[in-house]
Amino acid sequence: MLAQALLTEKLISACRKNPVTKTDLAACCKLLLENFKFDSVFISFAGTAEEPLSILAFDGKEEVMETCLYRLGVEERNALAKLPMKSYQDITGKPVFNKSGSLRIQKPNSGIFMVHSVPKKFFILMGFAHQNSQGYDVKLMEEMQGVMKPWKESLEKAAVQVAVGGLEGPAVAHRETPAMEPLSPTSDKFSFEPPILTPIPLPVKAAPASKDDSRRPVILVDEETRLFNKAYFSECLAIEVERAKRYSRMMSLMFLSVTPNNGSLAGDERQVATQVAEILAKSLRRVDVICRLEKDKYAIVLPDTAHNTYGIIAKRIFKFFKLVMGDAPPVFLNISASTFPKHAATHHELLDSAEKLLAQAREVGPNKAVLPD
């Protein structure tokens, strides 16, 4: 292990470059990973603790980083913002129902986390994580604080520079999650701005396609929610499966159905659709593609996502469902999921697998998830 002063100087030097790049921050993560012997070290960024985090740089096991980010919810991030550093011996996902109706527990992670933030300006979460549950002694925490405290100022400047540079870069063709105000469990109102979809323009009037026209549909979003629609979903799923196959990665598909509690929504259908869109936007990452397939059915394409994160995602969705809908919601949810290539070899098989599990979830009962192992 490098001496504390030498390690700190190397980190500060990497953040003094002009301009600082993601590669520079990744080099810092690698240096910290090698010195403190974690499974994953990462730097993530958001405007506030309530917004979804974007990864600026990491080194080590990507799946460990992803599960930690899913499990560190809004409450945990707000708590971290008030502390110089905090360790978690057991970051465990919420129990969920498997296809037989019995409970299954997610594999735990452990880690040390800290936050550098300025309210309403930026929120930087630094994570040091292990694959398995374990404790951290006071000496290690003190050593890490000794390195991180003098690095804090240069890290803040570098992270903000890299994050702003990324936001001002070329537009990409995926859904961007809007910044939203945090919800209060006692609030009876909510405010939701539809997700921003780029770069797909909505024409005033679309010309009817001929029978032999194989081009993409002109309209690729749902009019009520501004989420992507079934036409976009079909193409996106095939592309993501092909991408995962080419680069030997995993990707997952999640289905969500919405069922009225009293058998009919009457005039509330549009409001419920908007609320569901809000729930999903708050629960997922920016890279996840949310689509409305039918009035009561939604699909989520999850790039670079393994099956061991299902429970974390379902937990977040059900959590925000309760916050938005209240204790007596007009509808209930059911969730299913499947992963390529673990559960399916093609995007057609992936669809069939998730569809069958969604039917089982409906049979299990309201607000249940049926997830394959």
Secondary structure as the mmCIF struct_conf table of DSSP 4:
data_model
#
loop_
_struct_conf.conf_type_id
_struct_conf.id
_struct_conf.beg_label_comp_id
_struct_conf.beg_label_asym_id
_struct_conf.beg_label_seq_id
_struct_conf.end_label_comp_id
_struct_conf.end_label_asym_id
_struct_conf.end_label_seq_id
HELX_RH_AL_P HELX_RH_AL_P1 GLN A 4 ALA A 14
TURN_TY1_P TURN_TY1_P1 CYS A 15 CYS A 15
BEND BEND1 ARG A 16 PRO A 19
HELX_RH_AL_P HELX_RH_AL_P2 LYS A 22 PHE A 36
TURN_TY1_P TURN_TY1_P2 LYS A 37 LYS A 37
BEND BEND2 ASP A 39 ASP A 39
STRN STRN1 SER A 40 ALA A 46
BEND BEND3 GLY A 47 THR A 48
TURN_TY1_P TURN_TY1_P3 ALA A 49 GLU A 50
BEND BEND4 GLU A 51 GLU A 51
HELX_LH_PP_P HELX_LH_PP_P1 PRO A 52 LEU A 53
STRN STRN2 SER A 54 GLY A 60
HELX_RH_AL_P HELX_RH_AL_P3 GLU A 62 ARG A 71
BEND BEND5 LEU A 72 LEU A 72
HELX_RH_AL_P HELX_RH_AL_P4 VAL A 74 LEU A 80
TURN_TY1_P TURN_TY1_P4 ALA A 81 LYS A 82
BEND BEND6 LEU A 83 PRO A 84
STRN STRN3 LYS A 86 ILE A 91
HELX_LH_PP_P HELX_LH_PP_P2 GLY A 93 PRO A 95
STRN STRN4 VAL A 96 PHE A 97
TURN_TY1_P TURN_TY1_P5 LYS A 99 SER A 100
BEND BEND7 GLY A 101 GLY A 101
STRN STRN5 LEU A 103 ARG A 104
HELX_LH_PP_P HELX_LH_PP_P3 ILE A 105 PRO A 108
STRN STRN6 ASN A 109 VAL A 118
TURN_TY1_P TURN_TY1_P6 PRO A 119 LYS A 121
STRN STRN7 PHE A 122 HIS A 130
BEND BEND8 GLN A 131 ASN A 132
HELX_RH_AL_P HELX_RH_AL_P5 VAL A 138 LEU A 167
TURN_TY1_P TURN_TY1_P7 GLU A 168 GLU A 168
BEND BEND9 GLY A 169 GLY A 169
BEND BEND10 ALA A 173 HIS A 174
STRN STRN8 ARG A 175 GLU A 176
HELX_LH_PP_P HELX_LH_PP_P4 THR A 177 ALA A 179
HELX_LH_PP_P HELX_LH_PP_P5 GLU A 181 SER A 184
TURN_TY1_P TURN_TY1_P8 PRO A 185 THR A 186
BEND BEND11 ASP A 188 ASP A 188
HELX_LH_PP_P HELX_LH_PP_P6 GLU A 193 PRO A 195
STRN STRN9 ILE A 196 LEU A 197
BEND BEND12 PRO A 199 PRO A 199
BEND BEND13 VAL A 204 LYS A 205
HELX_LH_PP_P HELX_LH_PP_P7 ALA A 206 SER A 210
TURN_TY1_P TURN_TY1_P9 LYS A 211 ASP A 212
BEND BEND14 ARG A 215 ARG A 215
HELX_LH_PP_P HELX_LH_PP_P8 ARG A 216 PRO A 217
BEND BEND15 VAL A 218 VAL A 218
STRN STRN10 VAL A 221 VAL A 221
TURN_TY1_P TURN_TY1_P10 GLU A 223 THR A 225
STRN STRN11 PHE A 228 PHE A 228
HELX_RH_AL_P HELX_RH_AL_P6 LYS A 230 ARG A 246
TURN_TY1_P TURN_TY1_P11 TYR A 247 SER A 248
STRN STRN12 MET A 251 PRO A 260
BEND BEND16 ASN A 261 GLY A 263
HELX_RH_3T_P HELX_RH_3T_P1 ALA A 266 ASP A 268
HELX_RH_AL_P HELX_RH_AL_P7 GLU A 269 SER A 283
BEND BEND17 LEU A 284 LEU A 284
TURN_TY1_P TURN_TY1_P12 ARG A 286 VAL A 287
BEND BEND18 ASP A 288 ASP A 288
STRN STRN13 VAL A 289 GLU A 294
TURN_TY1_P TURN_TY1_P13 LYS A 295 ASP A 296
STRN STRN14 LYS A 297 LEU A 302
TURN_TY1_P TURN_TY1_P14 PRO A 303 ASP A 304
HELX_RH_3T_P HELX_RH_3T_P2 HIS A 307 THR A 309
HELX_RH_AL_P HELX_RH_AL_P8 TYR A 310 MET A 325
BEND BEND19 ASP A 327 ALA A 328
BEND BEND20 PRO A 330 PRO A 330
STRN STRN15 VAL A 331 PHE A 340
TURN_TY1_P TURN_TY1_P15 PRO A 341 HIS A 343
BEND BEND21 ALA A 345 THR A 346
HELX_RH_AL_P HELX_RH_AL_P9 HIS A 347 VAL A 364
TURN_TY1_P TURN_TY1_P16 PRO A 366 ASN A 367
STRN STRN16 LYS A 368 VAL A 370
#
